[in-house]
C-alpha cells in the first residue's frame, strides 16, 4: 500500500469510527455544534502551544484532535442534510483552485505579495463587500489587529518602508505620553490602543508574528519567575518578604539559563 492509499485508508477509518461513536456513545450522541465550539477553540490553542514548543509529537496528537472535530461537525451537518465531509472537502478544493489562478489558470505572479493581493481581489469578485469581512469578530484583539493589517495590505493599503511604520509608532507613543501627562483616562486608553496597533503593524514589517513573539515572552517570564519562586523556597523565604535587590539576584540567574 502506497502513502496515498495509507492516508485514505486511515481517513476512512476515522469516518467509520465517527459514525459508530455518534450512534453508540451516549456522550457523542448528545453533542451539537454549539457544545463542541468551545472545545474546538481549546484544541486549536493546544495545537498552537505545541507548535510554539516545536514538539512535533504533540503537534501530531493535536492535529488528530482537531481533525476529529472537523469530522464531527461534518457528521452533524450530514444528519440534517446540510453538508457532509465530501461537501466540506470539495468546498475547500474549489476555493483553492479558484484562488490560485497562477497555478490552475494563466495568471502570472512575480512573488508572494502578488499572490496575497490577487487572493483578496478575488474574494471581492466573489461577492465580498469588504476585505475585512473574513476577520472573525471573536478573535483575540491582538490576533485580530494582525489579520486586519495583513488583509488591507493585500489590497495595497500599506506603508512602503519599515521606517515609516517606526516613525508612526514614535508618534503614537508621544500622543500617549501627552494624555498620560494630562491625566485624561479615556484618551489614555484610546492612545494606548493606537500604540499597540502600531506595534503590531511594525512587527508585520519586521516579519515577526506578534502573537508568537508575545507568547514566547510570556513563557520566558513564567520560567524565570518560577525559578525565582523555587530559589526563594529553598532559602525558606516568601517572595513578599524579599527585597527587589534580593529577587534580582535570582532573576539574573534565571536569565543565564
Secondary structure, 3 states (H helix, E strand, C coil): CCHHHHHHHHHHHHHHHHHHHHHHCHHHHHCCHHHHHHHHHHHHHHHHHHHHCCCHHHHHHHHHHHHHHHHHHHHHHHHCCCCCHHHHHHHHHHHHHHHCHHHHCCCCCCCHHHHHHHHHHHHHHCCCCCCCCCCCCCCCHHHHHHHHHHHHHCCCCCCCCHHHHHHHHHHHHHHHHHHHHCCCHHHHHHHHHHHHHHHHHHHHHCCCCHHHHHHHHHHHHHHHHHHHHHHHHHCCCCHHHCCHHHHHHHHHHHHCC
